[in-house]
Amino acid sequence: MNKTMGVTVMAENAVQRQTILSLRETIARIENGCPPAAMPTTLAPDPAGFRREGASHRKALPLGIPPLDGALKGGLPLEGLTEIRNAETRDAGAAAGFVTALAVLYQQERKSKGHLGPVLWISQALAAREAGHPYAPGLKSFGLDAERFLFVSARTVKDALWITETALSVPVFAAIVLEIRGNPASLALSESRRLHVKARAGKVPLLLFRQAGEEEASSAFFRFRIRPAPAGERPLPDGSVLCGSIGHPAFHLLVEKSRAYASHDIFLEWNAHDRRFYPIDERRNAALQTNDQPENPVDPLSASAGRSRGAQPLGRLLAFARAS
C-alpha cells in the first residue's frame, strides 16, 4: 500500500514539474514577443472587452530611450490605462511634473496629425487640497499648450470616475488625466478594468495619477513610481554648464508593472524646449542612485483612504498582453 502511494506521489510530482516547465516556456515566448506555436497570431476580443493582440499590434508612442522603450514594448500606449503613482505626498510635485510631461508628448503626437489635441485633467478635491492645482504658466513653461488644457475638480472619487468615463466616450482628447488621493475603495480592480476597456474602445490614453498611493492590483498596461531627483546645472550653448544654476527637471522612474521581467530603475530629465525626455548620463546616474535616500528619513503617513486596512505590497509584477 505504501509503495503504491509512493509511486502515485512521484507520478503527480513529475506531472506538476512538466506543467511548470511548459508554463515557463510559454511565458518566456510571450515576453519575447513570440507567441507559442499553438496560439494564433491574431485573436478576437474576449467577452470582457480586452483585445488579445500581439505586441506588434499595440499602438505606442516611442520615447527615444532604448531601455525604457524596451520595457514598454515600443513606447507609451496610445490607448488604454497607464498608472503613475508617488508613494508620499512630498513627492507629488515630481509625479505631477512627470504626468504633465507625458501629457505634452500625447498632445504633440495628436497635434502632429492635425488635431487640436486638448488635454483633460480631472482631479479629486482631496488630492488638490493636499498637493494643489495645476498652474497654467507652469504648464506652459513645461511645454503644454495651456489654451488646450481643461481642468475639472470633482468632489468625490465617484464623481471623478463618472466624469472620466463620460469623457472617454468622446474621442477628442489627446490624453485624460485622472488624479486621485491614495487607494480609495471606489477605485479598485473592477473599476480600473472598466476604465481600461473604455479607454481602449475610445482610443484615448488615460493616465491614472495616484497621489500618495500604494501599489495594488490594476488593469493598467504599465505602472510607474516617480520620485524626485536632483537637477543638474543648466547647460550652455558651448557645451559647458552655468555654475550654481538649476537645469532641467529630473525624475527617478521605477517601472513597477510591465511585460519585461527585469526591473527598470531609470533617471530621466525633461527638456521642455525639445519636448522630450533625455537619460541622465551614467556617471551622474550612479551618483543619484547612491544618494537617493534622504538624509533624515521619516515614517510616511498612511496613503490608503476609504479602506479598513492598507493595500498589501505586490512585489515585482508582470503585465501580459491580456489584462486581468
C-alpha positions in Angstrom: 0.0 0.0 0.0 2.8 2.4 1.0 4.7 1.5 -2.1 1.7 2.2 -4.4 1.1 5.6 -2.7 4.8 6.5 -3.1 4.6 5.7 -6.9 1.5 7.8 -7.2 3.0 10.8 -5.4 6.1 10.6 -7.6 4.0 10.5 -10.8 2.0 13.5 -9.6 5.2 15.4 -8.9 6.5 14.6 -12.3 3.3 15.9 -13.9 3.5 19.1 -11.9 7.1 19.7 -12.8 6.3 19.2 -16.5 3.4 21.6 -16.2 5.6 24.3 -14.6 8.2 23.9 -17.3 5.6 24.2 -20.0 4.2 27.3 -18.4 7.6 28.9 -18.1 8.4 28.2 -21.7 5.0 29.8 -22.8 5.6 32.9 -20.6 9.1 33.3 -22.0 7.8 33.2 -25.6 5.1 35.8 -24.7 7.6 38.1 -23.1 9.9 37.9 -26.1 7.0 38.8 -28.4 6.9 35.3 -29.9 3.5 33.7 -29.4 3.6 29.9 -28.8 3.1 27.7 -31.8 -0.4 26.6 -30.7 -1.5 30.3 -30.2 -2.9 32.1 -33.2 -1.2 35.4 -34.1 -4.5 37.4 -34.1 -7.2 36.7 -31.5 -10.7 38.0 -31.3 -11.9 40.2 -28.4 -12.9 38.3 -25.3 -16.3 38.9 -23.6 -14.8 41.2 -21.0 -13.7 43.6 -23.8 -10.0 43.1 -23.8 -8.3 42.6 -27.2 -5.8 39.8 -27.0 -3.2 41.1 -29.5 0.5 40.6 -30.1 2.9 43.4 -29.0 3.4 44.4 -32.6 -0.3 45.4 -33.0 -0.4 47.7 -30.0 -0.2 51.4 -30.9 2.7 53.1 -29.0 4.5 56.4 -28.8 8.3 55.8 -28.6 10.2 57.9 -26.0 13.6 57.6 -27.7 15.2 56.0 -24.7 16.1 52.4 -25.6 15.9 50.9 -22.0 12.6 52.5 -21.3 11.1 51.8 -24.7 12.2 48.2 -24.3 10.4 47.9 -21.0 7.3 49.4 -22.5 7.5 47.2 -25.6 7.8 50.1 -28.0 6.7 53.1 -26.0 3.8 54.7 -24.2 0.4 53.2 -25.1 -1.7 55.4 -27.3 -4.9 53.9 -25.9 -5.8 52.3 -22.6 -4.8 52.9 -19.0 -1.4 53.7 -17.6 -0.8 54.3 -13.9 1.6 56.8 -12.3 2.0 57.0 -8.5 4.1 58.6 -5.9 4.4 56.9 -2.5 4.5 60.0 -0.3 2.8 63.4 -0.5 6.2 65.2 -0.6 6.8 63.5 -4.0 3.5 64.7 -5.5 5.2 67.7 -7.3 7.7 65.4 -9.1 4.9 62.9 -10.1 2.7 65.8 -11.3 5.6 67.1 -13.4 6.1 63.6 -14.9 2.4 63.3 -15.7 2.5 66.7 -17.3 5.4 65.7 -19.5 3.5 62.6 -20.7 0.5 64.8 -21.5 2.8 67.1 -23.5 4.0 64.1 -25.5 0.5 62.9 -26.2 -0.6 66.4 -27.1 2.3 66.8 -29.6 1.5 63.4 -31.1 -2.1 64.4 -31.7 -1.3 67.9 -33.0 1.2 66.4 -35.4 -1.8 64.7 -37.1 -3.7 67.9 -37.5 -5.9 67.6 -34.4 -6.5 70.2 -31.7 -5.0 67.9 -29.0 -6.9 69.1 -25.9 -5.8 67.6 -22.5 -8.4 66.9 -19.8 -7.2 66.8 -16.2 -9.7 65.5 -13.6 -8.7 66.0 -10.0 -10.3 64.7 -6.8 -10.8 67.6 -4.4 -8.9 65.8 -1.7 -5.9 65.4 -3.9 -6.0 69.1 -4.8 -6.1 70.1 -1.2 -3.0 68.1 -0.4 -0.9 69.0 -3.4 -2.5 72.0 -5.1 -3.9 72.6 -8.6 -2.1 72.7 -11.9 -0.7 76.2 -12.5 -1.3 77.5 -16.1 2.0 79.4 -16.5 3.9 76.4 -15.2 2.2 74.1 -17.6 3.1 76.4 -20.5 6.7 76.5 -19.4 6.7 72.8 -19.2 5.8 72.6 -22.9 2.0 72.1 -22.7 -0.4 74.1 -24.8 -2.3 75.7 -21.9 -5.0 77.0 -24.3 -6.0 73.4 -24.9 -5.9 72.3 -21.3 -9.1 71.6 -19.4 -9.2 71.2 -15.6 -12.1 69.7 -13.6 -12.3 69.4 -9.8 -14.5 66.6 -8.6 -15.8 66.5 -5.0 -15.6 62.7 -4.6 -13.8 59.8 -6.4 -17.2 58.5 -7.7 -17.8 61.9 -9.3 -14.3 61.8 -10.8 -14.9 58.4 -12.2 -18.2 59.4 -13.8 -16.6 62.4 -15.5 -13.7 60.2 -16.7 -16.0 57.6 -18.2 -18.1 60.2 -19.9 -15.0 61.9 -21.3 -13.7 58.6 -22.6 -16.8 58.2 -24.7 -15.9 61.4 -26.6 -12.6 60.6 -28.5 -11.4 64.1 -29.0 -8.8 64.3 -26.2 -5.1 63.8 -26.7 -4.9 62.5 -23.1 -7.1 62.3 -20.0 -5.5 62.5 -16.5 -7.4 61.2 -13.5 -5.8 62.4 -10.3 -6.9 60.7 -7.0 -5.6 60.5 -3.5 -4.4 57.2 -2.0 -6.2 53.9 -2.6 -10.0 54.6 -2.3 -12.3 51.6 -2.2 -14.4 53.1 -5.0 -11.4 52.7 -7.4 -10.5 49.0 -7.1 -9.6 46.4 -9.7 -13.0 46.2 -11.3 -13.2 50.0 -11.7 -9.7 50.1 -13.3 -10.7 47.3 -15.7 -13.8 49.3 -16.8 -11.7 52.4 -17.3 -9.1 50.5 -19.3 -11.8 48.9 -21.6 -13.4 52.3 -22.2 -10.1 54.0 -22.9 -9.2 51.3 -25.4 -12.6 51.5 -27.1 -12.3 55.3 -27.3 -8.7 55.1 -28.5 -7.7 57.6 -25.8 -4.6 57.3 -23.4 -5.8 57.5 -19.8 -3.2 58.4 -17.1 -4.3 57.4 -13.6 -2.3 59.7 -11.3 -2.4 58.1 -7.9 -1.2 60.7 -5.4 0.4 59.2 -2.3 -0.9 55.8 -3.2 0.3 52.3 -2.6 0.8 49.7 -5.3 -2.2 47.4 -5.8 -3.8 45.2 -8.5 -4.7 47.2 -11.6 -5.7 46.6 -15.2 -3.2 49.3 -16.4 -0.8 48.4 -19.1 2.1 49.8 -17.0 2.6 51.4 -13.7 5.4 53.9 -12.9 6.5 55.0 -9.4 8.0 58.5 -9.5 10.4 60.2 -7.1 12.2 63.5 -7.4 15.9 63.5 -8.5 18.4 66.3 -8.1 18.5 68.5 -11.2 21.8 69.2 -12.9 23.2 72.6 -13.8 21.8 74.5 -16.8 23.7 73.7 -20.0 25.1 76.5 -22.1 25.3 76.6 -26.0 29.0 76.0 -25.9 28.6 72.7 -24.1 29.6 74.0 -20.7 27.2 74.5 -17.7 26.2 77.5 -15.7 27.7 77.0 -12.3 25.2 77.3 -9.4 22.1 77.2 -11.8 19.3 74.7 -11.8 18.8 72.7 -15.0 16.0 70.6 -16.4 13.5 68.8 -14.1 14.8 65.3 -13.2 12.9 62.2 -12.2 13.7 58.9 -10.7 11.5 56.4 -12.6 10.8 52.9 -11.4 8.8 50.7 -13.8 6.7 48.7 -11.3 4.5 46.9 -13.8 5.5 45.9 -17.3 5.8 43.0 -19.7 9.5 42.8 -19.0 10.8 40.6 -16.2 13.9 42.7 -15.4 13.4 45.7 -13.0 13.9 49.1 -14.6 15.2 51.9 -12.4 15.9 54.9 -14.6 16.8 58.6 -14.1 15.4 61.0 -16.7 15.3 64.7 -17.2 12.7 66.6 -19.2 13.6 69.2 -21.8 10.6 71.5 -22.2 12.1 73.2 -25.3 12.7 69.9 -27.1 9.5 68.4 -25.6 11.2 65.1 -24.8 13.0 63.1 -22.1 16.7 62.5 -22.0 18.5 59.9 -20.0 20.8 61.2 -17.3 24.5 60.2 -18.1 25.8 57.1 -16.4 28.2 58.8 -14.0 25.5 61.1 -12.6 23.1 58.2 -12.7 25.3 56.2 -10.4 25.8 59.1 -8.0 22.0 59.7 -7.9 21.4 56.0 -7.0 23.9 56.2 -4.2 22.4 59.4 -2.8 18.8 58.7 -3.5 17.8 58.1 0.2 17.0 61.2 2.3 19.5 62.2 5.0 16.7 62.3 7.6 14.2 59.7 6.7 10.8 59.8 8.4 7.9 57.3 8.5 5.4 58.3 5.8 1.8 58.7 6.7 -0.7 56.0 5.6 -1.6 56.5 2.0 -4.8 54.5 2.0 -8.2 56.2 2.1 -11.6 54.6 2.3 -10.4 51.2 3.3 -10.2 49.4 6.6 -6.5 48.5 6.0 -3.7 49.4 3.7 -3.0 47.8 0.4 -0.7 44.8 0.6 2.6 45.1 -1.2 2.6 43.2 -4.5 6.3 42.8 -5.3 7.6 42.5 -8.9 4.7 42.3 -11.4 4.5 41.2 -15.0 1.8 42.6 -17.3 0.9 40.3 -20.1 -0.9 41.0 -23.4 -4.2 40.3 -21.8 -5.0 42.3 -18.6 -6.8 40.5 -15.8 
